[in-house]
């Protein structure tokens, strides 16, 4: 369980680091777009991402990866 948590956290940091390293100016555009987006839309996107992440972890755990 802890190993899976560290694995997931490490993968998130890798992806976040790639965004900052490869497209820092594009990141500013994305942040500006998020600022203009209604709070409820951001909440729905966050809940959707969390649900997808939990689903992927469930699949990985049950498939024995």
PDB file of N, H, CA, C and O in Angstrom:
ATOM      1  N   UNK A   1       0.822  -1.202   0.000  1.00  0.00           N
ATOM      2  CA  UNK A   1       0.000   0.000   0.000  1.00  0.00           C
ATOM      3  C   UNK A   1       0.863   1.263   0.000  1.00  0.00           C
ATOM      4  O   UNK A   1       0.655   2.158  -0.819  1.00  0.00           O
ATOM      5  N   UNK A   2       1.829   1.336   0.913  1.00  0.00           N
ATOM      6  H   UNK A   2       1.998   0.609   1.579  1.00  0.00           H
ATOM      7  CA  UNK A   2       2.708   2.509   0.963  1.00  0.00           C
ATOM      8  C   UNK A   2       3.552   2.586  -0.303  1.00  0.00           C
ATOM      9  O   UNK A   2       3.804   3.676  -0.816  1.00  0.00           O
ATOM     10  N   UNK A   3       3.988   1.435  -0.808  1.00  0.00           N
ATOM     11  H   UNK A   3       3.783   0.549  -0.391  1.00  0.00           H
ATOM     12  CA  UNK A   3       4.763   1.415  -2.047  1.00  0.00           C
ATOM     13  C   UNK A   3       3.963   1.964  -3.216  1.00  0.00           C
ATOM     14  O   UNK A   3       4.497   2.696  -4.049  1.00  0.00           O
ATOM     15  N   UNK A   4       2.691   1.613  -3.280  1.00  0.00           N
ATOM     16  H   UNK A   4       2.258   1.018  -2.603  1.00  0.00           H
ATOM     17  CA  UNK A   4       1.824   2.122  -4.340  1.00  0.00           C
ATOM     18  C   UNK A   4       1.636   3.623  -4.209  1.00  0.00           C
ATOM     19  O   UNK A   4       1.612   4.339  -5.211  1.00  0.00           O
ATOM     20  N   UNK A   5       1.501   4.101  -2.982  1.00  0.00           N
ATOM     21  H   UNK A   5       1.520   3.520  -2.169  1.00  0.00           H
ATOM     22  CA  UNK A   5       1.353   5.532  -2.751  1.00  0.00           C
ATOM     23  C   UNK A   5       2.591   6.287  -3.207  1.00  0.00           C
ATOM     24  O   UNK A   5       2.481   7.319  -3.869  1.00  0.00           O
ATOM     25  N   UNK A   6       3.779   5.777  -2.857  1.00  0.00           N
ATOM     26  H   UNK A   6       3.868   4.939  -2.319  1.00  0.00           H
ATOM     27  CA  UNK A   6       5.024   6.412  -3.282  1.00  0.00           C
ATOM     28  C   UNK A   6       5.188   6.340  -4.798  1.00  0.00           C
ATOM     29  O   UNK A   6       5.667   7.292  -5.414  1.00  0.00           O
ATOM     30  N   UNK A   7       4.801   5.232  -5.395  1.00  0.00           N
ATOM     31  H   UNK A   7       4.412   4.459  -4.894  1.00  0.00           H
ATOM     32  CA  UNK A   7       4.871   5.087  -6.838  1.00  0.00           C
ATOM     33  C   UNK A   7       3.974   6.130  -7.516  1.00  0.00           C
ATOM     34  O   UNK A   7       4.404   6.810  -8.448  1.00  0.00           O
ATOM     35  N   UNK A   8       2.755   6.252  -7.055  1.00  0.00           N
ATOM     36  H   UNK A   8       2.405   5.700  -6.297  1.00  0.00           H
ATOM     37  CA  UNK A   8       1.838   7.235  -7.627  1.00  0.00           C
ATOM     38  C   UNK A   8       2.336   8.658  -7.446  1.00  0.00           C
ATOM     39  O   UNK A   8       2.280   9.459  -8.379  1.00  0.00           O
ATOM     40  N   UNK A   9       2.819   8.979  -6.265  1.00  0.00           N
ATOM     41  H   UNK A   9       2.865   8.328  -5.506  1.00  0.00           H
ATOM     42  CA  UNK A   9       3.328  10.319  -5.994  1.00  0.00           C
ATOM     43  C   UNK A   9       4.544  10.619  -6.863  1.00  0.00           C
ATOM     44  O   UNK A   9       4.687  11.724  -7.386  1.00  0.00           O
ATOM     45  N   UNK A  10       5.411   9.633  -7.010  1.00  0.00           N
ATOM     46  H   UNK A  10       5.295   8.735  -6.585  1.00  0.00           H
ATOM     47  CA  UNK A  10       6.594   9.806  -7.858  1.00  0.00           C
ATOM     48  C   UNK A  10       6.214  10.040  -9.307  1.00  0.00           C
ATOM     49  O   UNK A  10       6.817  10.879  -9.976  1.00  0.00           O
ATOM     50  N   UNK A  11       5.227   9.315  -9.799  1.00  0.00           N
ATOM     51  H   UNK A  11       4.738   8.633  -9.255  1.00  0.00           H
ATOM     52  CA  UNK A  11       4.788   9.503 -11.180  1.00  0.00           C
ATOM     53  C   UNK A  11       4.175  10.882 -11.388  1.00  0.00           C
ATOM     54  O   UNK A  11       4.394  11.511 -12.423  1.00  0.00           O
ATOM     55  N   UNK A  12       3.414  11.350 -10.414  1.00  0.00           N
ATOM     56  H   UNK A  12       3.236  10.839  -9.573  1.00  0.00           H
ATOM     57  CA  UNK A  12       2.844  12.705 -10.504  1.00  0.00           C
ATOM     58  C   UNK A  12       3.962  13.736 -10.572  1.00  0.00           C
ATOM     59  O   UNK A  12       3.897  14.661 -11.382  1.00  0.00           O
ATOM     60  N   UNK A  13       4.977  13.596  -9.744  1.00  0.00           N
ATOM     61  H   UNK A  13       5.031  12.845  -9.086  1.00  0.00           H
ATOM     62  CA  UNK A  13       6.082  14.550  -9.746  1.00  0.00           C
ATOM     63  C   UNK A  13       6.847  14.527 -11.067  1.00  0.00           C
ATOM     64  O   UNK A  13       7.290  15.572 -11.542  1.00  0.00           O
ATOM     65  N   UNK A  14       7.004  13.356 -11.660  1.00  0.00           N
ATOM     66  H   UNK A  14       6.644  12.506 -11.274  1.00  0.00           H
ATOM     67  CA  UNK A  14       7.674  13.261 -12.958  1.00  0.00           C
ATOM     68  C   UNK A  14       6.881  14.001 -14.024  1.00  0.00           C
ATOM     69  O   UNK A  14       7.446  14.786 -14.786  1.00  0.00           O
ATOM     70  N   UNK A  15       5.582  13.757 -14.083  1.00  0.00           N
ATOM     71  H   UNK A  15       5.123  13.119 -13.465  1.00  0.00           H
ATOM     72  CA  UNK A  15       4.743  14.422 -15.081  1.00  0.00           C
ATOM     73  C   UNK A  15       4.732  15.940 -14.865  1.00  0.00           C
ATOM     74  O   UNK A  15       4.857  16.706 -15.820  1.00  0.00           O
ATOM     75  N   UNK A  16       4.582  16.364 -13.620  1.00  0.00           N
ATOM     76  H   UNK A  16       4.480  15.741 -12.844  1.00  0.00           H
ATOM     77  CA  UNK A  16       4.590  17.800 -13.321  1.00  0.00           C
ATOM     78  C   UNK A  16       5.929  18.414 -13.703  1.00  0.00           C
ATOM     79  O   UNK A  16       5.977  19.508 -14.266  1.00  0.00           O
ATOM     80  N   UNK A  17       7.006  17.717 -13.398  1.00  0.00           N
ATOM     81  H   UNK A  17       6.967  16.829 -12.940  1.00  0.00           H
ATOM     82  CA  UNK A  17       8.335  18.225 -13.743  1.00  0.00           C
ATOM     83  C   UNK A  17       8.527  18.351 -15.244  1.00  0.00           C
ATOM     84  O   UNK A  17       9.148  19.306 -15.712  1.00  0.00           O
ATOM     85  N   UNK A  18       8.004  17.401 -16.002  1.00  0.00           N
ATOM     86  H   UNK A  18       7.499  16.625 -15.622  1.00  0.00           H
ATOM     87  CA  UNK A  18       8.107  17.477 -17.455  1.00  0.00           C
ATOM     88  C   UNK A  18       7.375  18.702 -17.999  1.00  0.00           C
ATOM     89  O   UNK A  18       7.867  19.369 -18.909  1.00  0.00           O
ATOM     90  N   UNK A  19       6.215  18.992 -17.449  1.00  0.00           N
ATOM     91  H   UNK A  19       5.815  18.450 -16.710  1.00  0.00           H
ATOM     92  CA  UNK A  19       5.459  20.168 -17.894  1.00  0.00           C
ATOM     93  C   UNK A  19       6.261  21.430 -17.640  1.00  0.00           C
ATOM     94  O   UNK A  19       6.365  22.281 -18.523  1.00  0.00           O
ATOM     95  N   UNK A  20       6.823  21.567 -16.463  1.00  0.00           N
ATOM     96  H   UNK A  20       6.739  20.875 -15.746  1.00  0.00           H
ATOM     97  CA  UNK A  20       7.614  22.760 -16.136  1.00  0.00           C
ATOM     98  C   UNK A  20       8.882  22.838 -16.974  1.00  0.00           C
ATOM     99  O   UNK A  20       9.292  23.930 -17.369  1.00  0.00           O
ATOM    100  N   UNK A  21       9.509  21.700 -17.252  1.00  0.00           N
ATOM    101  H   UNK A  21       9.176  20.813 -16.931  1.00  0.00           H
ATOM    102  CA  UNK A  21      10.774  21.698 -17.989  1.00  0.00           C
ATOM    103  C   UNK A  21      10.581  21.912 -19.491  1.00  0.00           C
ATOM    104  O   UNK A  21      11.378  22.608 -20.121  1.00  0.00           O
ATOM    105  N   UNK A  22       9.542  21.328 -20.065  1.00  0.00           N
ATOM    106  H   UNK A  22       8.895  20.763 -19.553  1.00  0.00           H
ATOM    107  CA  UNK A  22       9.388  21.352 -21.517  1.00  0.00           C
ATOM    108  C   UNK A  22       8.520  22.492 -22.035  1.00  0.00           C
ATOM    109  O   UNK A  22       8.708  22.936 -23.168  1.00  0.00           O
ATOM    110  N   UNK A  23       7.580  22.973 -21.237  1.00  0.00           N
ATOM    111  H   UNK A  23       7.427  22.612 -20.316  1.00  0.00           H
ATOM    112  CA  UNK A  23       6.670  24.015 -21.732  1.00  0.00           C
ATOM    113  C   UNK A  23       6.301  25.025 -20.650  1.00  0.00           C
ATOM    114  O   UNK A  23       5.123  25.172 -20.325  1.00  0.00           O
ATOM    115  N   UNK A  24       7.281  25.719 -20.091  1.00  0.00           N
ATOM    116  H   UNK A  24       8.238  25.599 -20.356  1.00  0.00           H
ATOM    117  CA  UNK A  24       6.948  26.655 -19.002  1.00  0.00           C
ATOM    118  C   UNK A  24       6.058  27.813 -19.456  1.00  0.00           C
ATOM    119  O   UNK A  24       5.204  28.257 -18.689  1.00  0.00           O
ATOM    120  N   UNK A  25       6.234  28.311 -20.678  1.00  0.00           N
ATOM    121  H   UNK A  25       6.928  27.949 -21.301  1.00  0.00           H
ATOM    122  CA  UNK A  25       5.386  29.426 -21.118  1.00  0.00           C
ATOM    123  C   UNK A  25       3.960  28.956 -21.399  1.00  0.00           C
ATOM    124  O   UNK A  25       3.006  29.699 -21.170  1.00  0.00           O
ATOM    125  N   UNK A  26       3.812  27.743 -21.887  1.00  0.00           N
ATOM    126  H   UNK A  26       4.587  27.139 -22.073  1.00  0.00           H
ATOM    127  CA  UNK A  26       2.470  27.188 -22.137  1.00  0.00           C
ATOM    128  C   UNK A  26       1.727  26.985 -20.821  1.00  0.00           C
ATOM    129  O   UNK A  26       0.504  27.114 -20.764  1.00  0.00           O
ATOM    130  N   UNK A  27       2.471  26.668 -19.768  1.00  0.00           N
ATOM    131  H   UNK A  27       3.464  26.564 -19.815  1.00  0.00           H
ATOM    132  CA  UNK A  27       1.876  26.479 -18.446  1.00  0.00           C
ATOM    133  C   UNK A  27       1.192  27.763 -17.976  1.00  0.00           C
ATOM    134  O   UNK A  27       0.133  27.709 -17.351  1.00  0.00           O
ATOM    135  N   UNK A  28       1.791  28.910 -18.274  1.00  0.00           N
ATOM    136  H   UNK A  28       2.652  28.954 -18.782  1.00  0.00           H
ATOM    137  CA  UNK A  28       1.177  30.181 -17.901  1.00  0.00           C
ATOM    138  C   UNK A  28      -0.165  30.362 -18.602  1.00  0.00           C
ATOM    139  O   UNK A  28      -1.114  30.871 -18.006  1.00  0.00           O
ATOM    140  N   UNK A  29      -0.248  29.946 -19.868  1.00  0.00           N
ATOM    141  H   UNK A  29       0.523  29.533 -20.352  1.00  0.00           H
ATOM    142  CA  UNK A  29      -1.516  30.037 -20.593  1.00  0.00           C
ATOM    143  C   UNK A  29      -2.575  29.138 -19.960  1.00  0.00           C
ATOM    144  O   UNK A  29      -3.737  29.529 -19.839  1.00  0.00           O
ATOM    145  N   UNK A  30      -2.173  27.944 -19.561  1.00  0.00           N
ATOM    146  H   UNK A  30      -1.230  27.627 -19.659  1.00  0.00           H
ATOM    147  CA  UNK A  30      -3.110  27.005 -18.939  1.00  0.00           C
ATOM    148  C   UNK A  30      -3.601  27.564 -17.605  1.00  0.00           C
ATOM    149  O   UNK A  30      -4.788  27.466 -17.295  1.00  0.00           O
ATOM    150  N   UNK A  31      -2.702  28.146 -16.818  1.00  0.00           N
ATOM    151  H   UNK A  31      -1.738  28.225 -17.071  1.00  0.00           H
ATOM    152  CA  UNK A  31      -3.100  28.724 -15.534  1.00  0.00           C
ATOM    153  C   UNK A  31      -4.067  29.891 -15.727  1.00  0.00           C
ATOM    154  O   UNK A  31      -5.007  30.055 -14.950  1.00  0.00           O
ATOM    155  N   UNK A  32      -3.838  30.694 -16.755  1.00  0.00           N
ATOM    156  H   UNK A  32      -3.074  30.561 -17.387  1.00  0.00           H
ATOM    157  CA  UNK A  32      -4.751  31.798 -17.041  1.00  0.00           C
ATOM    158  C   UNK A  32      -6.131  31.271 -17.445  1.00  0.00           C
ATOM    159  O   UNK A  32      -7.157  31.821 -17.047  1.00  0.00           O
ATOM    160  N   UNK A  33      -6.140  30.205 -18.236  1.00  0.00           N
ATOM    161  H   UNK A  33      -5.306  29.757 -18.560  1.00  0.00           H
ATOM    162  CA  UNK A  33      -7.408  29.590 -18.624  1.00  0.00           C
ATOM    163  C   UNK A  33      -8.152  29.067 -17.395  1.00  0.00           C
ATOM    164  O   UNK A  33      -9.373  29.192 -17.304  1.00  0.00           O
ATOM    165  N   UNK A  34      -7.411  28.482 -16.451  1.00  0.00           N
ATOM    166  H   UNK A  34      -6.419  28.380 -16.526  1.00  0.00           H
ATOM    167  CA  UNK A  34      -8.035  27.986 -15.223  1.00  0.00           C
ATOM    168  C   UNK A  34      -8.603  29.123 -14.382  1.00  0.00           C
ATOM    169  O   UNK A  34      -9.649  28.971 -13.751  1.00  0.00           O
ATOM    170  N   UNK A  35      -7.913  30.260 -14.375  1.00  0.00           N
ATOM    171  H   UNK A  35      -7.064  30.382 -14.887  1.00  0.00           H
ATOM    172  CA  UNK A  35      -8.414  31.413 -13.619  1.00  0.00           C
ATOM    173  C   UNK A  35      -9.762  31.898 -14.160  1.00  0.00           C
ATOM    174  O   UNK A  35     -10.629  32.325 -13.398  1.00  0.00           O
ATOM    175  N   UNK A  36      -9.926  31.826 -15.484  1.00  0.00           N
ATOM    176  H   UNK A  36      -9.222  31.478 -16.103  1.00  0.00           H
ATOM    177  CA  UNK A  36     -11.175  32.287 -16.106  1.00  0.00           C
ATOM    178  C   UNK A  36     -12.302  31.260 -15.990  1.00  0.00           C
ATOM    179  O   UNK A  36     -13.472  31.593 -16.182  1.00  0.00           O
ATOM    180  N   UNK A  37     -11.953  30.025 -15.680  1.00  0.00           N
ATOM    181  H   UNK A  37     -11.004  29.754 -15.524  1.00  0.00           H
ATOM    182  CA  UNK A  37     -12.949  28.959 -15.601  1.00  0.00           C
ATOM    183  C   UNK A  37     -13.748  29.081 -14.297  1.00  0.00           C
ATOM    184  O   UNK A  37     -13.171  29.394 -13.255  1.00  0.00           O
ATOM    185  N   UNK A  38     -15.058  28.839 -14.337  1.00  0.00           N
ATOM    186  H   UNK A  38     -15.526  28.584 -15.184  1.00  0.00           H
ATOM    187  CA  UNK A  38     -15.861  28.890 -13.103  1.00  0.00           C
ATOM    188  C   UNK A  38     -15.388  27.845 -12.079  1.00  0.00           C
ATOM    189  O   UNK A  38     -14.878  26.784 -12.439  1.00  0.00           O
ATOM    190  N   UNK A  39     -15.570  28.172 -10.822  1.00  0.00           N
ATOM    191  H   UNK A  39     -15.985  29.034 -10.530  1.00  0.00           H
ATOM    192  CA  UNK A  39     -15.112  27.301  -9.737  1.00  0.00           C
ATOM    193  C   UNK A  39     -15.755  25.921  -9.833  1.00  0.00           C
ATOM    194  O   UNK A  39     -15.088  24.910  -9.607  1.00  0.00           O
ATOM    195  N   UNK A  40     -17.031  25.870 -10.163  1.00  0.00           N
ATOM    196  H   UNK A  40     -17.573  26.691 -10.346  1.00  0.00           H
ATOM    197  CA  UNK A  40     -17.714  24.571 -10.253  1.00  0.00           C
ATOM    198  C   UNK A  40     -17.110  23.697 -11.348  1.00  0.00           C
ATOM    199  O   UNK A  40     -17.007  22.481 -11.185  1.00  0.00           O
ATOM    200  N   UNK A  41     -16.709  24.309 -12.464  1.00  0.00           N
ATOM    201  H   UNK A  41     -16.793  25.297 -12.597  1.00  0.00           H
ATOM    202  CA  UNK A  41     -16.084  23.542 -13.539  1.00  0.00           C
ATOM    203  C   UNK A  41     -14.748  22.974 -13.078  1.00  0.00           C
ATOM    204  O   UNK A  41     -14.419  21.826 -13.378  1.00  0.00           O
ATOM    205  N   UNK A  42     -13.977  23.780 -12.348  1.00  0.00           N
ATOM    206  H   UNK A  42     -14.244  24.712 -12.104  1.00  0.00           H
ATOM    207  CA  UNK A  42     -12.702  23.284 -11.807  1.00  0.00           C
ATOM    208  C   UNK A  42     -12.932  22.140 -10.837  1.00  0.00           C
ATOM    209  O   UNK A  42     -12.171  21.173 -10.817  1.00  0.00           O
ATOM    210  N   UNK A  43     -13.982  22.249 -10.032  1.00  0.00           N
ATOM    211  H   UNK A  43     -14.601  23.035 -10.049  1.00  0.00           H
ATOM    212  CA  UNK A  43     -14.298  21.201  -9.070  1.00  0.00           C
ATOM    213  C   UNK A  43     -14.650  19.895  -9.789  1.00  0.00           C
ATOM    214  O   UNK A  43     -14.199  18.821  -9.390  1.00  0.00           O
ATOM    215  N   UNK A  44     -15.453  19.993 -10.846  1.00  0.00           N
ATOM    216  H   UNK A  44     -15.819  20.866 -11.170  1.00  0.00           H
ATOM    217  CA  UNK A  44     -15.847  18.805 -11.603  1.00  0.00           C
ATOM    218  C   UNK A  44     -14.625  18.159 -12.263  1.00  0.00           C
ATOM    219  O   UNK A  44     -14.497  16.935 -12.268  1.00  0.00           O
ATOM    220  N   UNK A  45     -13.727  18.980 -12.819  1.00  0.00           N
ATOM    221  H   UNK A  45     -13.830  19.975 -12.814  1.00  0.00           H
ATOM    222  CA  UNK A  45     -12.505  18.446 -13.426  1.00  0.00           C
ATOM    223  C   UNK A  45     -11.655  17.746 -12.370  1.00  0.00           C
ATOM    224  O   UNK A  45     -11.125  16.663 -12.616  1.00  0.00           O
ATOM    225  N   UNK A  46     -11.525  18.357 -11.204  1.00  0.00           N
ATOM    226  H   UNK A  46     -11.956  19.237 -11.005  1.00  0.00           H
ATOM    227  CA  UNK A  46     -10.745  17.746 -10.126  1.00  0.00           C
ATOM    228  C   UNK A  46     -11.332  16.430  -9.654  1.00  0.00           C
ATOM    229  O   UNK A  46     -10.606  15.456  -9.455  1.00  0.00           O
ATOM    230  N   UNK A  47     -12.649  16.397  -9.475  1.00  0.00           N
ATOM    231  H   UNK A  47     -13.239  17.188  -9.637  1.00  0.00           H
ATOM    232  CA  UNK A  47     -13.297  15.154  -9.047  1.00  0.00           C
ATOM    233  C   UNK A  47     -13.186  14.077 -10.125  1.00  0.00           C
ATOM    234  O   UNK A  47     -13.010  12.899  -9.814  1.00  0.00           O
ATOM    235  N   UNK A  48     -13.288  14.482 -11.391  1.00  0.00           N
ATOM    236  H   UNK A  48     -13.431  15.439 -11.644  1.00  0.00           H
ATOM    237  CA  UNK A  48     -13.124  13.523 -12.479  1.00  0.00           C
ATOM    238  C   UNK A  48     -11.714  12.950 -12.526  1.00  0.00           C
ATOM    239  O   UNK A  48     -11.530  11.749 -12.725  1.00  0.00           O
ATOM    240  N   UNK A  49     -10.721  13.813 -12.343  1.00  0.00           N
ATOM    241  H   UNK A  49     -10.870  14.788 -12.182  1.00  0.00           H
ATOM    242  CA  UNK A  49      -9.333  13.348 -12.334  1.00  0.00           C
ATOM    243  C   UNK A  49      -9.077  12.409 -11.159  1.00  0.00           C
ATOM    244  O   UNK A  49      -8.393  11.396 -11.299  1.00  0.00           O
ATOM    245  N   UNK A  50      -9.633  12.756 -10.003  1.00  0.00           N
ATOM    246  H   UNK A  50     -10.189  13.579  -9.889  1.00  0.00           H
ATOM    247  CA  UNK A  50      -9.468  11.907  -8.830  1.00  0.00           C
ATOM    248  C   UNK A  50     -10.132  10.552  -9.047  1.00  0.00           C
ATOM    249  O   UNK A  50      -9.562   9.520  -8.694  1.00  0.00           O
ATOM    250  N   UNK A  51     -11.322  10.547  -9.619  1.00  0.00           N
ATOM    251  H   UNK A  51     -11.785  11.386  -9.906  1.00  0.00           H
ATOM    252  CA  UNK A  51     -12.035   9.298  -9.889  1.00  0.00           C
ATOM    253  C   UNK A  51     -11.263   8.438 -10.883  1.00  0.00           C
ATOM    254  O   UNK A  51     -11.132   7.229 -10.690  1.00  0.00           O
ATOM    255  N   UNK A  52     -10.755   9.054 -11.942  1.00  0.00           N
ATOM    256  H   UNK A  52     -10.861  10.036 -12.099  1.00  0.00           H
ATOM    257  CA  UNK A  52      -9.966   8.308 -12.930  1.00  0.00           C
ATOM    258  C   UNK A  52      -8.708   7.737 -12.291  1.00  0.00           C
ATOM    259  O   UNK A  52      -8.342   6.592 -12.555  1.00  0.00           O
ATOM    260  N   UNK A  53      -8.048   8.526 -11.457  1.00  0.00           N
ATOM    261  H   UNK A  53      -8.346   9.456 -11.243  1.00  0.00           H
ATOM    262  CA  UNK A  53      -6.853   8.045 -10.774  1.00  0.00           C
ATOM    263  C   UNK A  53      -7.136   6.858  -9.863  1.00  0.00           C
ATOM    264  O   UNK A  53      -6.383   5.884  -9.852  1.00  0.00           O
ATOM    265  N   UNK A  54      -8.222   6.940  -9.101  1.00  0.00           N
ATOM    266  H   UNK A  54      -8.834   7.731  -9.111  1.00  0.00           H
ATOM    267  CA  UNK A  54      -8.594   5.820  -8.231  1.00  0.00           C
ATOM    268  C   UNK A  54      -8.925   4.571  -9.046  1.00  0.00           C
ATOM    269  O   UNK A  54      -8.567   3.457  -8.665  1.00  0.00           O
ATOM    270  N   UNK A  55      -9.609   4.770 -10.165  1.00  0.00           N
ATOM    271  H   UNK A  55      -9.900   5.675 -10.474  1.00  0.00           H
ATOM    272  CA  UNK A  55      -9.948   3.656 -11.045  1.00  0.00           C
ATOM    273  C   UNK A  55      -8.685   2.999 -11.610  1.00  0.00           C
ATOM    274  O   UNK A  55      -8.583   1.773 -11.653  1.00  0.00           O
ATOM    275  N   UNK A  56      -7.734   3.817 -12.040  1.00  0.00           N
ATOM    276  H   UNK A  56      -7.817   4.813 -12.005  1.00  0.00           H
ATOM    277  CA  UNK A  56      -6.481   3.265 -12.571  1.00  0.00           C
ATOM    278  C   UNK A  56      -5.685   2.520 -11.499  1.00  0.00           C
ATOM    279  O   UNK A  56      -5.091   1.478 -11.776  1.00  0.00           O
ATOM    280  N   UNK A  57      -5.674   3.048 -10.290  1.00  0.00           N
ATOM    281  H   UNK A  57      -6.157   3.895 -10.064  1.00  0.00           H
ATOM    282  CA  UNK A  57      -5.006   2.342  -9.189  1.00  0.00           C
ATOM    283  C   UNK A  57      -5.708   1.028  -8.886  1.00  0.00           C
ATOM    284  O   UNK A  57      -5.047   0.025  -8.613  1.00  0.00           O
ATOM    285  N   UNK A  58      -7.017   1.017  -8.928  1.00  0.00           N
ATOM    286  H   UNK A  58      -7.554   1.832  -9.149  1.00  0.00           H
ATOM    287  CA  UNK A  58      -7.779  -0.202  -8.681  1.00  0.00           C
ATOM    288  C   UNK A  58      -7.464  -1.251  -9.746  1.00  0.00           C
ATOM    289  O   UNK A  58      -7.270  -2.424  -9.430  1.00  0.00           O
ATOM    290  N   UNK A  59      -7.414  -0.823 -11.007  1.00  0.00           N
ATOM    291  H   UNK A  59      -7.572   0.130 -11.264  1.00  0.00           H
ATOM    292  CA  UNK A  59      -7.081  -1.755 -12.090  1.00  0.00           C
ATOM    293  C   UNK A  59      -5.667  -2.306 -11.900  1.00  0.00           C
ATOM    294  O   UNK A  59      -5.446  -3.510 -12.023  1.00  0.00           O
ATOM    295  N   UNK A  60      -4.718  -1.429 -11.601  1.00  0.00           N
ATOM    296  H   UNK A  60      -4.897  -0.450 -11.501  1.00  0.00           H
ATOM    297  CA  UNK A  60      -3.338  -1.870 -11.424  1.00  0.00           C
ATOM    298  C   UNK A  60      -3.209  -2.821 -10.258  1.00  0.00           C
ATOM    299  O   UNK A  60      -2.449  -3.787 -10.336  1.00  0.00           O
ATOM    300  N   UNK A  61      -3.926  -2.578  -9.184  1.00  0.00           N
ATOM    301  H   UNK A  61      -4.543  -1.794  -9.121  1.00  0.00           H
ATOM    302  CA  UNK A  61      -3.858  -3.440  -8.001  1.00  0.00           C
ATOM    303  C   UNK A  61      -4.473  -4.803  -8.289  1.00  0.00           C
ATOM    304  O   UNK A  61      -3.921  -5.828  -7.889  1.00  0.00           O
ATOM    305  N   UNK A  62      -5.601  -4.823  -8.973  1.00  0.00           N
ATOM    306  H   UNK A  62      -6.049  -3.991  -9.298  1.00  0.00           H
ATOM    307  CA  UNK A  62      -6.274  -6.093  -9.256  1.00  0.00           C
ATOM    308  C   UNK A  62      -5.620  -6.879 -10.383  1.00  0.00           C
ATOM    309  O   UNK A  62      -5.782  -8.097 -10.468  1.00  0.00           O
ATOM    310  N   UNK A  63      -4.880  -6.190 -11.251  1.00  0.00           N
ATOM    311  H   UNK A  63      -4.748  -5.201 -11.182  1.00  0.00           H
ATOM    312  CA  UNK A  63      -4.203  -6.887 -12.359  1.00  0.00           C
ATOM    313  C   UNK A  63      -2.839  -7.417 -11.911  1.00  0.00           C
ATOM    314  O   UNK A  63      -2.210  -8.193 -12.630  1.00  0.00           O
ATOM    315  N   UNK A  64      -2.390  -7.010 -10.748  1.00  0.00           N
ATOM    316  H   UNK A  64      -2.902  -6.380 -10.164  1.00  0.00           H
ATOM    317  CA  UNK A  64      -1.117  -7.497 -10.227  1.00  0.00           C
ATOM    318  C   UNK A  64       0.098  -6.787 -10.787  1.00  0.00           C
ATOM    319  O   UNK A  64       1.194  -7.348 -10.787  1.00  0.00           O
ATOM    320  N   UNK A  65      -0.075  -5.545 -11.273  1.00  0.00           N
ATOM    321  H   UNK A  65      -0.965  -5.089 -11.273  1.00  0.00           H
ATOM    322  CA  UNK A  65       1.070  -4.798 -11.794  1.00  0.00           C
ATOM    323  C   UNK A  65       1.987  -4.405 -10.672  1.00  0.00           C
ATOM    324  O   UNK A  65       3.013  -3.767 -10.907  1.00  0.00           O
TER     325      UNK A  65
END
